[in-house]
Amino acid sequence: DVKVTQSSRYLVKRTGEKVFLECVQDMDHENMFWYRQDPGLGLRLIYFSYDVKMKEKGDIPEGYSVSREKKERFSLILESASTNQTSMYLCASSSERGWDPNNEQFFGPGTRLTVL
Amino acid sequence: AQSVTQLGSHVSVSEGALVLLRCNYSSSVPPYLFWYVQYPNQGLQLLLKYTSAATLVKGINGFEAEFKKSETSFHLTKPSAHMSDAAEYFCAASNSGYALNFGKGTSLLVTP
């Protein structure tokens, strides 16, 4: 089974702190994604990566950056956390280079981040 | 970009009753469509997907969805609700590219 793990289930940080959210997948997937989930807004794509060291902005990249130094690991970075970044963050991965309609995304359990 | 609308942020059904969760997409080109489920404190899990092979798609846990191009819809149904079906359900779509566009989600409550 594909497994996507996220470094923390719950995280509390202070305004202005630099925050790292880590995601690791164990199935050699090419593509990795970071989403933000807020009540009533569904999932919104922050960034995705289709290869090591490659990244693309999603719908809401402002205030975030990402890093993918190794294929299995995709990190989301909040350079200076703000209270409006309090949210649930979900990481996902999918296989195959390029896009395939059968390309299911596999999700991690999520990290609930609170910024005080 | 493809957009997805889920009608009803909350749906309540009795155990044993029909489940109907609505999803409409906006596109002149039929997209690829997915339904995901999120149980409390968990990530999303794929229920089923439409990729043009058949208009009626069967998924896991007794769920199915029918693609209707004329109505631009992909509603999710289950004949008989079970208490364990209580969860949040997301419809998602993509025409091309890597990422999915998700609806805002529908929270399903199942009452005894």
Interface residues (C-beta under 8 A of the other chain):
Chain A: V4 N31 F33 Y35 G40 L41 G42 L43 R44 L45 F48 Y50 E56 G58 L90 A92 S94 W99 P101 N102 E104 Q105 F107 G108 P109 G110
Chain B: Q6 S9 Y32 F34 Y36 N41 Q42 G43 L44 Q45 L46 K49 T51 S52 F90 A92 S94 S96 G97 Y98 A99 L100 F102 G103 K104 G105
